Amino acid sequence: MTPAPTAWQMLLWAVLPYIALVVFVLGHVWRYRYDKFGWTTRSSQLYENRLLRIGSPVFHFGILLVLIGHVGGLLVPKSWTEAAGIGEHAYHVTAVALGTAAGVCTLGGLAVLVVRRRTVGPVFSATTRNDKAMYLSLTVTILLGLSATVVANIVGGGYDYRTTISPWFRSLSALHPDPRLMTGAPVLFQLHAVSALLLFSFWPFTRLVHMLTAPVGYLWRPYIVYRSRDPRLGSRAPRRGWERAG
């Protein structure tokens, strides 16, 4: 019989996830209401573009694959993939290969962005303490996830997280958390989960809020009209209200 979870285990796997969720949601609401001008990536493209063109696409492509992999691995039950004809070995090989590639891609792109911020003077000057804490939190979370995948599935004999971590995550969604499912998970997986929860709690107060932003207003905003001050341009008289300024 599985022993009852300790107070620390209850705090980590039954309380902290909901705290992180509440802070994530309410933090974004607060930030949007009271810090709209701060809701930005604070782009530094004007300062340096060569390294940015390398690191940014690699990082964003990798993190997108990581997100898709986590959604599929945590939300899709093992019985569903087996019913679809995907065996455990095929799923395991595919998940480990794609997950490792996505993790390396994300970590590599992030490394380029961090080096750029540290070595390019104007970019470093525009980097706040909040940015440094964000990059540190991102790096730790990604590095722990990649390490857990490599150590458990490539160096070790393999670990099927869909029998422990995935059911635990779905139990949170059902508002009936079962922390006992996480007590038997490898330490690196547990550390990765905790770091991810802390990252999501910190998320609304960083430039990462741009992930939830899409330029929807561009679809119906009016065109920007550029008017020339050169009186020699054009041969027809301008319409009323469209006369050249100056």
BELZI-V475441 format. One line per field, one symbol per residue. phi: phi as a letter, one per 30 degrees, with the letter a starting at -180 (. if undefined). psi: psi as a letter, one per 40 degrees, with the letter a starting at -180 (. if undefined). A space follows every 10 residues. Layout:
phi = ???
psi = ???
//
This chain:
phi = .ddddddddd ddcbceeddd dddddddddd dddcbdddda dhecdddabd dddcdddddd dddddddddd dddcccdddd ddddjcdddd dddddddddd dddddddddd ddddddddcc eddddddcdd dddddddddd dddddddddd ddccdddjbc ddcbdddddd ddddibdbdd dcdcdedddd dddddddddd ddedcbdddd dccbdddddb ddddcccdcd dddiccdddd jcdddj
psi = hhiiiidddd ddeedddddd dddddddddd dddefddegi efhfdddhdd ddeddddddd dddddddddd dddddhiddd dddeehiddd dddddddddd dddddddddd dddddddddh dddddehidd dddddddddd dddddddddd dddddaeihg eeecdddddd dddefgiged dedeiidddd dddddddddd dddeeaeeee dehhfdeede iiihhhhieh eehieihiih eeiii.
//
